[in-house]
Amino acid sequence: VAGKSLTFKLVCFDSAGNKKANGGDKVSCVDGTVTDKGDGTYEIVFLSNVIGNQRIQITINGETMQGTPEVDVSPAEVHLPNCQVSLMSAQGQSLISNKDKVTWEVS
């Protein structure tokens, strides 16, 4: 959901396939924050406000990690303070400005 975080753990291995026992690698994530746990693992908190399918982009020591997962970020619930009413003509032109006072009458 847009605006909500997704937390996951990255586990690093050396070139021989052994799990790293210490941290210190330079790990970064687009739209995310990274915490080095000091034991070869990194906590990543991914947060995006962009709706749609996105690949989580991670770099380790300057190299882009391959095979990272894709996530589908869906719209958040309606947030009333962000909503606004627009009265539009059939041609798509606004009939009022945000400064105009509008009185609604329901019959």
N, CA, C and O atoms as a GROMACS GRO file, in nm:
protein
  428
    1VAL      N    1   0.085  -0.117   0.000
    1VAL     CA    2   0.000   0.000   0.000
    1VAL      C    3   0.090   0.124   0.000
    1VAL      O    4   0.186   0.131   0.076
    2ALA      N    5   0.058   0.219  -0.085
    2ALA     CA    6   0.137   0.341  -0.094
    2ALA      C    7   0.145   0.409   0.042
    2ALA      O    8   0.044   0.423   0.111
    3GLY      N    9   0.265   0.450   0.080
    3GLY     CA   10   0.286   0.519   0.206
    3GLY      C   11   0.305   0.427   0.326
    3GLY      O   12   0.329   0.476   0.436
    4LYS      N   13   0.295   0.296   0.306
    4LYS     CA   14   0.318   0.201   0.416
    4LYS      C   15   0.448   0.127   0.389
    4LYS      O   16   0.481   0.096   0.275
    5SER      N   17   0.523   0.100   0.495
    5SER     CA   18   0.655   0.039   0.478
    5SER      C   19   0.648  -0.114   0.469
    5SER      O   20   0.557  -0.178   0.521
    6LEU      N   21   0.748  -0.168   0.403
    6LEU     CA   22   0.769  -0.312   0.391
    6LEU      C   23   0.908  -0.339   0.443
    6LEU      O   24   1.006  -0.287   0.389
    7THR      N   25   0.920  -0.419   0.549
    7THR     CA   26   1.049  -0.447   0.611
    7THR      C   27   1.093  -0.589   0.576
    7THR      O   28   1.015  -0.683   0.587
    8PHE      N   29   1.220  -0.602   0.535
    8PHE     CA   30   1.273  -0.734   0.505
    8PHE      C   31   1.421  -0.739   0.540
    8PHE      O   32   1.483  -0.635   0.566
    9LYS      N   33   1.477  -0.861   0.541
    9LYS     CA   34   1.617  -0.881   0.578
    9LYS      C   35   1.696  -0.928   0.457
    9LYS      O   36   1.652  -1.016   0.383
   10LEU      N   37   1.813  -0.868   0.436
   10LEU     CA   38   1.907  -0.909   0.332
   10LEU      C   39   2.019  -0.985   0.402
   10LEU      O   40   2.079  -0.935   0.497
   11VAL      N   41   2.048  -1.106   0.355
   11VAL     CA   42   2.155  -1.188   0.410
   11VAL      C   43   2.266  -1.194   0.306
   11VAL      O   44   2.240  -1.234   0.192
   12CYS      N   45   2.388  -1.156   0.342
   12CYS     CA   46   2.499  -1.152   0.248
   12CYS      C   47   2.591  -1.274   0.262
   12CYS      O   48   2.611  -1.327   0.372
   13PHE      N   49   2.645  -1.316   0.147
   13PHE     CA   50   2.735  -1.431   0.141
   13PHE      C   51   2.862  -1.390   0.066
   13PHE      O   52   2.859  -1.298  -0.016
   14ASP      N   53   2.974  -1.458   0.096
   14ASP     CA   54   3.097  -1.428   0.023
   14ASP      C   55   3.100  -1.507  -0.108
   14ASP      O   56   3.006  -1.580  -0.139
   15SER      N   57   3.207  -1.491  -0.185
   15SER     CA   58   3.216  -1.553  -0.318
   15SER      C   59   3.220  -1.706  -0.311
   15SER      O   60   3.192  -1.773  -0.410
   16ALA      N   61   3.255  -1.762  -0.194
   16ALA     CA   62   3.258  -1.908  -0.177
   16ALA      C   63   3.124  -1.963  -0.128
   16ALA      O   64   3.109  -2.084  -0.110
   17GLY      N   65   3.026  -1.873  -0.108
   17GLY     CA   66   2.894  -1.918  -0.062
   17GLY      C   67   2.877  -1.924   0.088
   17GLY      O   68   2.776  -1.975   0.137
   18ASN      N   69   2.976  -1.872   0.162
   18ASN     CA   70   2.967  -1.871   0.308
   18ASN      C   71   2.894  -1.746   0.354
   18ASN      O   72   2.917  -1.637   0.302
   19LYS      N   73   2.805  -1.762   0.452
   19LYS     CA   74   2.736  -1.647   0.509
   19LYS      C   75   2.838  -1.557   0.576
   19LYS      O   76   2.924  -1.602   0.651
   20LYS      N   77   2.827  -1.427   0.546
   20LYS     CA   78   2.920  -1.333   0.609
   20LYS      C   79   2.891  -1.324   0.759
   20LYS      O   80   2.775  -1.328   0.801
   21ALA      N   81   2.996  -1.313   0.837
   21ALA     CA   82   2.981  -1.308   0.982
   21ALA      C   83   2.984  -1.166   1.037
   21ALA      O   84   2.955  -1.143   1.154
   22ASN      N   85   3.020  -1.070   0.951
   22ASN     CA   86   3.025  -0.931   0.997
   22ASN      C   87   2.966  -0.840   0.891
   22ASN      O   88   2.947  -0.879   0.776
   23GLY      N   89   2.936  -0.718   0.932
   23GLY     CA   90   2.877  -0.620   0.842
   23GLY      C   91   2.983  -0.534   0.778
   23GLY      O   92   3.096  -0.579   0.757
   24GLY      N   93   2.947  -0.411   0.747
   24GLY     CA   94   3.042  -0.317   0.692
   24GLY      C   95   3.032  -0.296   0.542
   24GLY      O   96   3.100  -0.208   0.488
   25ASP      N   97   2.950  -0.375   0.474
   25ASP     CA   98   2.932  -0.353   0.331
   25ASP      C   99   2.847  -0.228   0.310
   25ASP      O  100   2.765  -0.192   0.395
   26LYS      N  101   2.867  -0.164   0.197
   26LYS     CA  102   2.788  -0.044   0.165
   26LYS      C  103   2.663  -0.091   0.091
   26LYS      O  104   2.668  -0.121  -0.028
   27VAL      N  105   2.550  -0.097   0.163
   27VAL     CA  106   2.424  -0.143   0.108
   27VAL      C  107   2.329  -0.025   0.102
   27VAL      O  108   2.314   0.049   0.200
   28SER      N  109   2.264  -0.007  -0.014
   28SER     CA  110   2.164   0.099  -0.027
   28SER      C  111   2.044   0.044  -0.103
   28SER      O  112   2.054  -0.053  -0.177
   29CYS      N  113   1.930   0.110  -0.083
   29CYS     CA  114   1.805   0.069  -0.146
   29CYS      C  115   1.730   0.194  -0.190
   29CYS      O  116   1.708   0.285  -0.110
   30VAL      N  117   1.690   0.198  -0.318
   30VAL     CA  118   1.609   0.308  -0.368
   30VAL      C  119   1.474   0.302  -0.296
   30VAL      O  120   1.413   0.196  -0.287
   31ASP      N  121   1.428   0.415  -0.244
   31ASP     CA  122   1.304   0.424  -0.166
   31ASP      C  123   1.309   0.340  -0.040
   31ASP      O  124   1.207   0.289   0.007
   32GLY      N  125   1.429   0.325   0.017
   32GLY     CA  126   1.440   0.245   0.138
   32GLY      C  127   1.552   0.293   0.228
   32GLY      O  128   1.641   0.367   0.184
   33THR      N  129   1.546   0.251   0.353
   33THR     CA  130   1.654   0.277   0.448
   33THR      C  131   1.715   0.143   0.487
   33THR      O  132   1.645   0.042   0.496
   34VAL      N  133   1.845   0.144   0.509
   34VAL     CA  134   1.918   0.021   0.537
   34VAL      C  135   1.986   0.032   0.672
   34VAL      O  136   2.050   0.133   0.702
   35THR      N  137   1.973  -0.073   0.755
   35THR     CA  138   2.041  -0.080   0.884
   35THR      C  139   2.133  -0.201   0.884
   35THR      O  140   2.088  -0.314   0.866
   36ASP      N  141   2.263  -0.176   0.904
   36ASP     CA  142   2.363  -0.282   0.911
   36ASP      C  143   2.352  -0.346   1.049
   36ASP      O  144   2.373  -0.279   1.150
   37LYS      N  145   2.320  -0.475   1.054
   37LYS     CA  146   2.306  -0.546   1.182
   37LYS      C  147   2.440  -0.596   1.235
   37LYS      O  148   2.446  -0.649   1.346
   38GLY      N  149   2.550  -0.579   1.156
   38GLY     CA  150   2.684  -0.615   1.203
   38GLY      C  151   2.716  -0.763   1.196
   38GLY      O  152   2.823  -0.804   1.240
   39ASP      N  153   2.625  -0.843   1.143
   39ASP     CA  154   2.646  -0.988   1.137
   39ASP      C  155   2.630  -1.045   0.996
   39ASP      O  156   2.604  -1.164   0.977
   40GLY      N  157   2.645  -0.957   0.896
   40GLY     CA  158   2.627  -1.001   0.758
   40GLY      C  159   2.484  -0.987   0.710
   40GLY      O  160   2.452  -1.022   0.596
   41THR      N  161   2.397  -0.936   0.797
   41THR     CA  162   2.258  -0.913   0.757
   41THR      C  163   2.228  -0.763   0.764
   41THR      O  164   2.291  -0.688   0.839
   42TYR      N  165   2.130  -0.724   0.685
   42TYR     CA  166   2.091  -0.584   0.676
   42TYR      C  167   1.939  -0.577   0.678
   42TYR      O  168   1.872  -0.649   0.604
   43GLU      N  169   1.884  -0.491   0.762
   43GLU     CA  170   1.740  -0.468   0.764
   43GLU      C  171   1.710  -0.356   0.665
   43GLU      O  172   1.770  -0.249   0.671
   44ILE      N  173   1.616  -0.382   0.574
   44ILE     CA  174   1.577  -0.284   0.475
   44ILE      C  175   1.430  -0.250   0.495
   44ILE      O  176   1.345  -0.339   0.501
   45VAL      N  177   1.401  -0.122   0.506
   45VAL     CA  178   1.264  -0.074   0.516
   45VAL      C  179   1.235   0.001   0.387
   45VAL      O  180   1.288   0.109   0.363
   46PHE      N  181   1.148  -0.059   0.303
   46PHE     CA  182   1.111  -0.004   0.173
   46PHE      C  183   0.981   0.074   0.189
   46PHE      O  184   0.885   0.024   0.248
   47LEU      N  185   0.978   0.196   0.137
   47LEU     CA  186   0.858   0.280   0.147
   47LEU      C  187   0.842   0.358   0.018
   47LEU      O  188   0.929   0.437  -0.019
   48SER      N  189   0.731   0.336  -0.051
   48SER     CA  190   0.707   0.407  -0.176
   48SER      C  191   0.567   0.467  -0.177
   48SER      O  192   0.472   0.408  -0.126
   49ASN      N  193   0.557   0.585  -0.233
   49ASN     CA  194   0.427   0.650  -0.253
   49ASN      C  195   0.383   0.643  -0.398
   49ASN      O  196   0.279   0.697  -0.435
   50VAL      N  197   0.462   0.575  -0.482
   50VAL     CA  198   0.433   0.561  -0.623
   50VAL      C  199   0.353   0.433  -0.645
   50VAL      O  200   0.397   0.324  -0.608
   51ILE      N  201   0.235   0.446  -0.706
   51ILE     CA  202   0.147   0.331  -0.727
   51ILE      C  203   0.193   0.255  -0.851
   51ILE      O  204   0.231   0.314  -0.952
   52GLY      N  205   0.188   0.121  -0.842
   52GLY     CA  206   0.222   0.036  -0.956
   52GLY      C  207   0.325  -0.068  -0.919
   52GLY      O  208   0.368  -0.077  -0.805
   53ASN      N  209   0.363  -0.147  -1.020
   53ASN     CA  210   0.461  -0.253  -1.001
   53ASN      C  211   0.601  -0.194  -1.001
   53ASN      O  212   0.638  -0.121  -1.092
   54GLN      N  213   0.680  -0.225  -0.897
   54GLN     CA  214   0.815  -0.171  -0.884
   54GLN      C  215   0.912  -0.280  -0.844
   54GLN      O  216   0.880  -0.365  -0.761
   55ARG      N  217   1.030  -0.277  -0.902
   55ARG     CA  218   1.137  -0.367  -0.860
   55ARG      C  219   1.213  -0.298  -0.747
   55ARG      O  220   1.249  -0.181  -0.758
   56ILE      N  221   1.237  -0.370  -0.638
   56ILE     CA  222   1.316  -0.315  -0.528
   56ILE      C  223   1.461  -0.312  -0.574
   56ILE      O  224   1.518  -0.416  -0.606
   57GLN      N  225   1.520  -0.193  -0.576
   57GLN     CA  226   1.656  -0.174  -0.629
   57GLN      C  227   1.755  -0.163  -0.515
   57GLN      O  228   1.752  -0.068  -0.437
   58ILE      N  229   1.844  -0.263  -0.505
   58ILE     CA  230   1.944  -0.269  -0.399
   58ILE      C  231   2.083  -0.269  -0.462
   58ILE      O  232   2.108  -0.340  -0.559
   59THR      N  233   2.174  -0.191  -0.405
   59THR     CA  234   2.313  -0.198  -0.446
   59THR      C  235   2.397  -0.238  -0.326
   59THR      O  236   2.371  -0.198  -0.212
   60ILE      N  237   2.499  -0.320  -0.353
   60ILE     CA  238   2.593  -0.364  -0.249
   60ILE      C  239   2.733  -0.330  -0.299
   60ILE      O  240   2.777  -0.378  -0.403
   61ASN      N  241   2.801  -0.246  -0.222
   61ASN     CA  242   2.936  -0.201  -0.257
   61ASN      C  243   2.942  -0.149  -0.401
   61ASN      O  244   3.038  -0.176  -0.474
   62GLY      N  245   2.839  -0.074  -0.441
   62GLY     CA  246   2.836  -0.010  -0.572
   62GLY      C  247   2.784  -0.096  -0.685
   62GLY      O  248   2.769  -0.046  -0.797
   63GLU      N  249   2.756  -0.224  -0.662
   63GLU     CA  250   2.704  -0.312  -0.766
   63GLU      C  251   2.556  -0.337  -0.745
   63GLU      O  252   2.511  -0.360  -0.633
   64THR      N  253   2.479  -0.331  -0.854
   64THR     CA  254   2.335  -0.354  -0.846
   64THR      C  255   2.308  -0.501  -0.824
   64THR      O  256   2.358  -0.586  -0.898
   65MET      N  257   2.229  -0.532  -0.724
   65MET     CA  258   2.192  -0.670  -0.694
   65MET      C  259   2.092  -0.719  -0.799
   65MET      O  260   1.996  -0.650  -0.830
   66GLN      N  261   2.115  -0.839  -0.852
   66GLN     CA  262   2.026  -0.899  -0.952
   66GLN      C  263   1.923  -0.986  -0.882
   66GLN      O  264   1.949  -1.040  -0.775
   67GLY      N  265   1.804  -1.000  -0.943
   67GLY     CA  266   1.701  -1.089  -0.891
   67GLY      C  267   1.624  -1.035  -0.772
   67GLY      O  268   1.562  -1.112  -0.698
   68THR      N  269   1.628  -0.904  -0.752
   68THR     CA  270   1.551  -0.848  -0.641
   68THR      C  271   1.402  -0.859  -0.672
   68THR      O  272   1.362  -0.860  -0.788
   69PRO      N  273   1.320  -0.868  -0.567
   69PRO     CA  274   1.176  -0.888  -0.591
   69PRO      C  275   1.106  -0.764  -0.645
   69PRO      O  276   1.153  -0.652  -0.630
   70GLU      N  277   0.994  -0.790  -0.708
   70GLU     CA  278   0.905  -0.682  -0.751
   70GLU      C  279   0.789  -0.676  -0.653
   70GLU      O  280   0.744  -0.779  -0.603
   71VAL      N  281   0.742  -0.557  -0.627
   71VAL     CA  282   0.626  -0.538  -0.540
   71VAL      C  283   0.521  -0.458  -0.615
   71VAL      O  284   0.554  -0.374  -0.699
   72ASP      N  285   0.397  -0.485  -0.585
   72ASP     CA  286   0.286  -0.411  -0.644
   72ASP      C  287   0.235  -0.314  -0.538
   72ASP      O  288   0.172  -0.356  -0.441
   73VAL      N  289   0.262  -0.187  -0.557
   73VAL     CA  290   0.220  -0.084  -0.461
   73VAL      C  291   0.080  -0.037  -0.501
   73VAL      O  292   0.060   0.018  -0.609
   74SER      N  293  -0.014  -0.060  -0.412
   74SER     CA  294  -0.154  -0.024  -0.440
   74SER      C  295  -0.189   0.109  -0.373
   74SER      O  296  -0.121   0.151  -0.279
   75PRO      N  297  -0.295   0.174  -0.420
   75PRO     CA  298  -0.334   0.302  -0.359
   75PRO      C  299  -0.375   0.284  -0.213
   75PRO      O  300  -0.429   0.180  -0.174
   76ALA      N  301  -0.349   0.384  -0.134
   76ALA     CA  302  -0.390   0.384   0.006
   76ALA      C  303  -0.538   0.419   0.015
   76ALA      O  304  -0.600   0.457  -0.085
   77GLU      N  305  -0.594   0.406   0.135
   77GLU     CA  306  -0.733   0.445   0.159
   77GLU      C  307  -0.749   0.595   0.134
   77GLU      O  308  -0.652   0.670   0.139
   78VAL      N  309  -0.870   0.637   0.108
   78VAL     CA  310  -0.899   0.778   0.088
   78VAL      C  311  -0.862   0.856   0.214
   78VAL      O  312  -0.897   0.815   0.325
   79HIS      N  313  -0.792   0.966   0.196
   79HIS     CA  314  -0.755   1.056   0.306
   79HIS      C  315  -0.830   1.187   0.284
   79HIS      O  316  -0.789   1.270   0.202
   80LEU      N  317  -0.939   1.204   0.356
   80LEU     CA  318  -1.031   1.314   0.331
   80LEU      C  319  -0.965   1.451   0.319
   80LEU      O  320  -1.004   1.527   0.231
   81PRO      N  321  -0.867   1.488   0.402
   81PRO     CA  322  -0.807   1.621   0.386
   81PRO      C  323  -0.739   1.642   0.250
   81PRO      O  324  -0.717   1.756   0.209
   82ASN      N  325  -0.705   1.534   0.180
   82ASN     CA  326  -0.642   1.547   0.048
   82ASN      C  327  -0.744   1.552  -0.066
   82ASN      O  328  -0.705   1.570  -0.181
   83CYS      N  329  -0.871   1.538  -0.036
   83CYS     CA  330  -0.974   1.534  -0.140
   83CYS      C  331  -1.026   1.675  -0.168
   83CYS      O  332  -1.030   1.761  -0.080
   84GLN      N  333  -1.066   1.695  -0.292
   84GLN     CA  334  -1.126   1.823  -0.330
   84GLN      C  335  -1.230   1.800  -0.438
   84GLN      O  336  -1.223   1.703  -0.514
   85VAL      N  337  -1.327   1.889  -0.444
   85VAL     CA  338  -1.435   1.881  -0.541
   85VAL      C  339  -1.402   1.973  -0.657
   85VAL      O  340  -1.357   2.086  -0.639
   86SER      N  341  -1.424   1.922  -0.778
   86SER     CA  342  -1.405   2.004  -0.897
   86SER      C  343  -1.533   1.996  -0.980
   86SER      O  344  -1.578   1.887  -1.015
   87LEU      N  345  -1.590   2.109  -1.010
   87LEU     CA  346  -1.705   2.115  -1.100
   87LEU      C  347  -1.651   2.141  -1.240
   87LEU      O  348  -1.585   2.242  -1.263
   88MET      N  349  -1.679   2.051  -1.331
   88MET     CA  350  -1.623   2.060  -1.465
   88MET      C  351  -1.733   2.075  -1.569
   88MET      O  352  -1.842   2.019  -1.554
   89SER      N  353  -1.705   2.150  -1.673
   89SER     CA  354  -1.798   2.162  -1.785
   89SER      C  355  -1.788   2.037  -1.871
   89SER      O  356  -1.699   1.955  -1.850
   90ALA      N  357  -1.877   2.022  -1.966
   90ALA     CA  358  -1.873   1.908  -2.058
   90ALA      C  359  -1.744   1.907  -2.138
   90ALA      O  360  -1.702   1.802  -2.186
   91GLN      N  361  -1.681   2.023  -2.153
   91GLN     CA  362  -1.555   2.033  -2.227
   91GLN      C  363  -1.433   2.010  -2.138
   91GLN      O  364  -1.320   2.016  -2.184
   92GLY      N  365  -1.456   1.982  -2.010
   92GLY     CA  366  -1.347   1.954  -1.918
   92GLY      C  367  -1.283   2.075  -1.854
   92GLY      O  368  -1.174   2.064  -1.797
   93GLN      N  369  -1.348   2.192  -1.864
   93GLN     CA  370  -1.294   2.313  -1.803
   93GLN      C  371  -1.354   2.332  -1.665
   93GLN      O  372  -1.472   2.304  -1.642
   94SER      N  373  -1.269   2.379  -1.572
   94SER     CA  374  -1.315   2.403  -1.436
   94SER      C  375  -1.416   2.517  -1.433
   94SER      O  376  -1.396   2.621  -1.496
   95LEU      N  377  -1.525   2.498  -1.359
   95LEU     CA  378  -1.628   2.600  -1.348
   95LEU      C  379  -1.610   2.689  -1.227
   95LEU      O  380  -1.671   2.795  -1.218
   96ILE      N  381  -1.525   2.646  -1.132
   96ILE     CA  382  -1.498   2.726  -1.012
   96ILE      C  383  -1.350   2.718  -0.979
   96ILE      O  384  -1.280   2.631  -1.030
   97SER      N  385  -1.304   2.808  -0.894
   97SER     CA  386  -1.168   2.799  -0.843
   97SER      C  387  -1.176   2.757  -0.697
   97SER      O  388  -1.284   2.754  -0.639
   98ASN      N  389  -1.063   2.723  -0.640
   98ASN     CA  390  -1.060   2.682  -0.499
   98ASN      C  391  -1.103   2.795  -0.405
   98ASN      O  392  -1.138   2.770  -0.290
   99LYS      N  393  -1.102   2.919  -0.454
   99LYS     CA  394  -1.138   3.033  -0.370
   99LYS      C  395  -1.288   3.062  -0.373
   99LYS      O  396  -1.340   3.132  -0.286
  100ASP      N  397  -1.359   3.008  -0.474
  100ASP     CA  398  -1.502   3.032  -0.486
  100ASP      C  399  -1.578   2.956  -0.379
  100ASP      O  400  -1.542   2.845  -0.341
  101LYS      N  401  -1.685   3.019  -0.330
  101LYS     CA  402  -1.774   2.954  -0.233
  101LYS      C  403  -1.883   2.884  -0.313
  101LYS      O  404  -1.944   2.943  -0.402
  102VAL      N  405  -1.907   2.758  -0.281
  102VAL     CA  406  -2.008   2.680  -0.352
  102VAL      C  407  -2.113   2.635  -0.254
  102VAL      O  408  -2.080   2.585  -0.146
  103THR      N  409  -2.240   2.652  -0.290
  103THR     CA  410  -2.350   2.604  -0.208
  103THR      C  411  -2.414   2.486  -0.280
  103THR      O  412  -2.452   2.497  -0.397
  104TRP      N  413  -2.425   2.373  -0.210
  104TRP     CA  414  -2.483   2.253  -0.268
  104TRP      C  415  -2.628   2.243  -0.224
  104TRP      O  416  -2.661   2.265  -0.107
  105GLU      N  417  -2.715   2.210  -0.317
  105GLU     CA  418  -2.855   2.191  -0.285
  105GLU      C  419  -2.897   2.055  -0.339
  105GLU      O  420  -2.881   2.026  -0.458
  106VAL      N  421  -2.950   1.973  -0.252
  106VAL     CA  422  -2.994   1.840  -0.292
  106VAL      C  423  -3.146   1.839  -0.292
  106VAL      O  424  -3.209   1.877  -0.194
  107SER      N  425  -3.204   1.796  -0.402
  107SER     CA  426  -3.351   1.792  -0.409
  107SER      C  427  -3.398   1.654  -0.451
  107SER      O  428  -3.518   1.631  -0.462
   0.00000   0.00000   0.00000
